[in-house]
Structure formats: structure tokens, C-alpha cells
Amino acid sequence: MAFIRQYQRRAIEEFSPFQNRQSFTVFPYRIRFRLVNGRPLYFLGFSEGIGTCSDIHGMNVAVFSLQRPEKPQSFSLNFGENCTYGVLLKIASEDECRIADRDPKLSAHGCVELLQLEKIEGYTFIFELTNKKAVYPLIV
């Protein structure tokens, strides 16, 4: 695996200079997530800053989707992970590919968008989309 580049992790790390330094701890079974417009976010897991796949070690990032996962990951009820920031994971649109100088016809592309933690209300984390995006090739 050492010779396979982790394009998704590299895309996530592009946001490191833009983080607001407000880290947060995610307890997947206890906390709800949503955007400021009320749309729910679904927690997919953590992008961990470990090993050869990461340029920035020790920086864990929460990964969310607007789509409910078909097979959600299971976590220990008391499991919590400190996250430096969060990202929204999705398939890149043709416009997002063009802006990133990627040809959408050559291969499929993923996209991550930096999320800004706006506030915490009880057990709900409320995020804002930042329009800071990174596009990367999907490798199967």
C-alpha cells in the first residue's frame, strides 16, 4: 500500500491553512450534525493523520455526507475522536472539475469541501459550507 497515493487524504489536507483552529470531539452515537440551513449531515468516519498516507500526522478530520450511508460504520458507544476540522465528501460536478482543471470525461472525481463549525446547540453540531473545495481522482 505504500506506493498507492491517498488522493482523498491529500485533498483533505489542502484545507489545513484555512482551519479556524476550533477543534471538536465527535461521539458518533451521541451527536447530531447539520448545516445552518437545517439539512442533515451524515457522519461517515474519520480521516486519520497517520502512516504514509498522510503528510500532516496527528490531524484527524471528520468526514460527512449529505447522503445517508447504505451501511453505516459501527463505533463503540463511548468512542470519541478529536477533529481539527470537518469536510463534506461528494462526487465532483462537471463545474467543480473544470474549476480544478480536471477533465470530467477522463475519469470519475471526488470532491471534499471544508466545513466551518458555526455553533453547538446541545448535542447538535451546526456547520456552514465554505465553498473551499478540492477535487481528486477516484481510484478503485
Secondary structure, DSSP 8 states (H G I E B T S, - for coil): -TTS--HHHHHHHTTGGG--S--EEE-TTT-EEEETTS-B-EEEEEE---GGG-SSTT--EEEEESS--SS-----TT--EEESEEEEEEE--HHHHHHTT--TTTS-EEEEEEEEEEEEETTEEEEEEEEEEEEEE---
